[in-house]
């Protein structure tokens, strides 16, 4: 496969996943009741958490004088100044799809093109905050539709495998970012700490559509330690860090037909080390050594894996926050 084709497929999948993740976070923030504790400063801080999860603080601060719900939503959904806004992500994904129309099913091209046109119409309208949840639901459904077409129509060859690597690497890194930002939030300041803590972790689980799966496994309590274990070490949940890294590794092994050549050695080693580290750790060991340090290290290692993928397969380097 030509490197330009592999590049387009990898970033097509990765950008659609990035758009969906942003939409999920915005939708959860809209329905969360934690913001009711303080309608002004505390509310703004809660919205700023979405900027922190994406790692967009510098870009946001350079372009907005203050932080409120509307500025954060505009920045994450429609801002052309944010290279990772939903609109920019789908614009790039559409161009990626256009470049490989002869490789992907026609249904997939029609899906991403329709997705882009809907977003463009939203961005040009005079939208109100009460419409944002509907926007987010549309984005999530379009992304799931996209993934369904991929799973139902694409042969399990190189094209599919590059898309698998892009999607799951993006998902793994975002799961780590979400947990990192929310895990250490101070909830002691609230009078009804138990209720607030429940809603806090409910929101975190909802951001990865993991609430129902979590409850079936840990019922009926929602505790920080169990949520961390679910996010990091659950082998069966499709958005857990270990699940996603295993999917990236499996795609790489399939691409290389089980062999490790000199050009792919660095990528093979990094994937193996990270996957084995996750398998070997217990949640007690993760929390004992400092969850923040562990999650930061995981994000850096995901970035390293992304760099090795682009270097191994001569893909175009794209800045990853």
Buried (B, 14 or more C-beta within 10 A) or exposed (E): BEEEBBBBBBBBBBBBBBBBBBBBBBBBBBEBEBBEBEEEEBBBBBBBBBBBBBBBEEBBEEBBEEBBBEBBBBBBBBBEEBBBBBBBBBBBBBBBBBBBEEBBBEBBBEBBBBBBEBBBEBBEEEBEEEEBBEBBEBBBEBBEBBBEBBEEEBEEEBBBBBBBBBBBBBBBBBBBBBBBBBBEBEBEEBEEEEEBBBBBBBBBBBBBBBBEBBBEBBEEEBEBBBBBBBBBBBEEBBBBBBBBBBBBBBBBBBBBEEEBEEEBEBBBEBBBEBBEBBEEBEBEEBBEEEBEEBBBBBBEBBBBBBBBBBBBBEBEEBEBB
